Amino acid sequence: MGGGVLGTMHAWQAVLRGHEVIHLEREPEARGASVRNFGLVWVSGRADGEELETALRARELWAGLGERVPGLGFRANGSLTVLRTEAELAVAEVFAAGPDAAARGTRLVDPAEARTVNPALRGAFLGALWCERDAAVEPRVAQPALRAHLAATGRYTWLPGREVREVDARGVRDDHGDHHHADVVLLCTGAALSGLVREIAGPVPVRRVRLQMMQTEPLDEPLTTSVADGDSLRYYPAYRGVELDALNANQPQPAVAAEHAMQLLMVQRADGGLTVGDTHGYDEPFPFDVVEEPYQHLRQVAEAILGRPLPPVRRRWAGVYAQCRDTGQVVHRQRVADNAWLVTGPGGRGMTCSPAIAERTVEEIGL
């Protein structure tokens, strides 16, 4: 249940192990965070321990899937976190000298080497963290491409426009009144935590997070890596330490960035356009509209790094994803019946970590 990236990866893991899968999604196509994201497979900045281990395993799985399913758009493009101030550089120097930097595939490079890796970075900066293990996929087409691959096995059935209303000992019943037999039920509901989820699981330790993003017209040159700015040092847990404390104390974010808990992430799509974001909103009820000031800030930062104007914006959107309230927890797994498990709450790690999360789920339940 759930046609997003987490549900689709669980379907893949089940089919991989020889099982037959019926995959239900309440919308005609996945419409949530799985398509409203950067498509980043992001190893850099992950917290030591389970989060980093999950991201590294997921990176391996994404690479293998990319070879078998070209339609995912997987590419090992790496990333550059661009450092524009001495305080940001100090955080990066300590991080790059850390004991696990090599395992992450991360090192500190000067501006000349950064521009060798990504010639599109013509703005002024002091250095960059180069992470060769970061990668990207195409979020708008990844799930359909993987489903087509699964369908070719003859053991996978995709049923969109079907909302599960009941879980019983024999499977599930949908809102068409049809019953689907299943020995195991996996509910990958994303940010949909009311209705059936509340009925069978009760309150779950998961919150919802809202973001704003945008996509430009094609850039007339390759952006050969994904790009992050120094504010991402404030967001990702691996950078925490006294140097980050000094950055926060002595170099506060601009007011709009602080208000919307912003960082810059930027990745080029297959058509040449740039996906640029993002904001983080934690207080519900979320607004139904998007506000312009964060987009203006993102444009200014992106143009400063590129040293040129951005192409015109083609699309703007908001999205909501589910995040464990204990942000050190990679995902929330809960057995909600003898034959059923709820899997949700990966937060901003969902696109990155979903292959490894699914692998761990099926191993834990013995598929």
Disulfide bonds with the S-S distance in Angstrom:
none
